[in-house]
Amino acid sequence: MLHLTGVADNSFRAIAAFYSIIHIPPPHVVNAFREMKRVLQPSGVLLLAFHIGKETVHKDEWWGHPASVDFIFYDTVGSALWAGAYITCGFLFATELDKVIRYTSVFANVLIKK
């Protein structure tokens, strides 16, 4: 998502990024949005799902196997990070579809337009 090399500009009508940005550190989120916008067609849409919060959860074991993975929780769309990503990349915020409590965290589903 940070470097969509080999993908031409305006290639996709839509991108569904379910829980993929949760592995991108905050300093790189704008770059990820920039790349997604680049490959979206004019009037294309981006559907995001992510954990809401301010913490990072690290796992050294996952599903009974050794791992080293971080789950980064993000504030909702009104936060400075999201506003910066939208404005910097030129996205139009369409709607926050819902906030759902599942398991032990809150999730957001957001629709964004190019």
Number of C-alpha atoms within 10 A of each C-alpha: 15 15 11 13 8 6 12 11 14 15 13 18 14 19 16 12 17 13 17 13 23 20 15 17 13 15 9 13 20 20 18 19 21 20 19 24 25 19 19 21 15 14 14 18 23 23 18 19 20 24 24 21 14 11 12 14 10 12 12 11 11 10 6 7 8 10 12 10 13 15 19 21 23 21 16 21 17 9 10 11 16 19 15 14 19 21 12 13 19 14 20 14 18 14 13 15 13 12 16 13 12 9 7 6 11 14 21 21 20 20 17 19 19 21
